[in-house]
């Protein structure tokens, strides 16, 4: 088997190893976020968001179980496993981004809180997805872009600045993901 197949298998195993901690941390943050927004968000929306995020987490844990055994061989469809990882990164990031769109913001503090949540979850994902630049980019942009759009259309005096900072943060995460991917590929 060639070096590219071995690198691909190791990339998949690295992503899979990060899943249990990422799921546990993500679900804990989701519960804390839901608790904080419970009194200001329609309960059916919050429960639906938690349910979808939980389903994503179950699928990610299933991928973890399957991908731990990935070995480079001609019969193993490694690119398919990596595609599944990337799709789940995008779907999970989209779930996090969605909380910023359907949560009402009667006061600036709620958008500030959601900004903090998204910054934290994407910073954690930078480590968990470091082995694959595309998975990291899919997660980060899917989580951050809805927040940026929400900030652009908010009426507060500093929301446009926050939106621009959100774009700068996403660009920085993108550069960091590219650097981590290069380092991973060089090892």
C-alpha angles and dihedrals in degrees: 000000000000128000093255091060091047090050091048092050091049091048090054093047091049092052091046093051090057095052102085095053092041092051094046093047093043094051091047090052090046092054092047090048092049091048092050093049098036096101094049103037127069105261094226090058093048093048091047090051092050091047094051092045089049091051089051089051092051091051091048091051089049089053089049091055093048099041097050087077097049112134126177110255138136090252096050113092095217096167089057091056092049090049090053090051091051094047091051090048089054095045093047092047089049090053090054091047091050093063088066092054102050101034110096116234111204091158133034091242091073093056089045089052092049090048089055092048093050093045091051097046093047092047089054091047090054088068097039093050098037093116094065123042094196094052090048093049092047092052096043099047093042090053099040105038096066089051091049091050091048090051093048091057096041116108098224122119096242102033095099090054089049090050091052090048088050090055090048090050091050090049090051091049088050091053091046090050091052091049093048090048091052091049092048091049092049094056 
